[in-house]
């Protein structure tokens, strides 16, 4: 069974946390934003598309994943 490495999991956590921080900063200061992985994933996908266009890194470098 293939698994993500600890480094890959840390990268996923880093990206998800940074996207969540961005969402929080974009909302008014008096509004509390709850963690919602669906929203985080949607924003992450948009960023991923831009990373792909710029060829900064490949998909797995940006957000490691396993093919099922």
C-alpha positions in Angstrom: 0.0 0.0 0.0 1.5 3.3 -1.1 1.4 6.2 1.4 2.4 9.8 1.5 5.7 10.5 3.2 5.9 12.7 6.3 7.3 15.5 4.2 4.4 15.2 1.7 1.9 15.3 4.5 3.6 18.4 6.0 3.4 20.1 2.5 -0.3 19.3 2.3 -0.8 20.8 5.8 1.2 23.8 4.9 -0.7 24.6 1.7 -4.1 24.0 3.4 -3.2 26.2 6.4 -1.9 29.0 4.1 -5.1 28.9 2.0 -7.2 29.1 5.2 -5.1 32.0 6.5 -5.7 33.8 3.2 -9.4 33.2 3.4 -9.4 34.5 7.0 -7.5 37.7 6.0 -9.9 38.4 3.1 -13.0 38.3 5.4 -13.9 41.4 7.5 -12.0 41.4 10.9 -15.3 41.0 12.8 -16.3 37.8 10.9 -15.1 34.5 12.1 -14.3 32.0 9.4 -14.6 28.3 10.2 -12.3 25.6 8.8 -14.1 24.2 5.7 -11.9 21.8 3.7 -14.3 22.0 0.7 -13.8 25.8 0.5 -10.1 25.4 1.1 -9.9 22.8 -1.6 -11.7 25.0 -4.1 -9.3 27.9 -3.5 -6.4 25.6 -3.5 -7.5 24.2 -6.9 -7.6 27.8 -8.4 -4.1 28.5 -7.1 -3.0 25.1 -8.4 -4.2 26.0 -11.9 -2.2 29.3 -11.8 0.9 27.4 -10.6 0.4 25.0 -13.5 0.1 27.8 -16.0 3.3 29.4 -14.8 5.1 26.1 -14.6 6.5 27.0 -11.2 6.3 23.4 -10.0 4.3 20.3 -10.9 1.0 19.3 -9.2 2.6 16.8 -6.8 5.2 19.4 -5.7 2.5 21.9 -5.0 0.1 19.5 -3.3 1.3 15.9 -3.0 -1.3 13.3 -3.7 -1.7 9.6 -4.4 -3.4 8.2 -7.5 -6.1 5.8 -6.6 
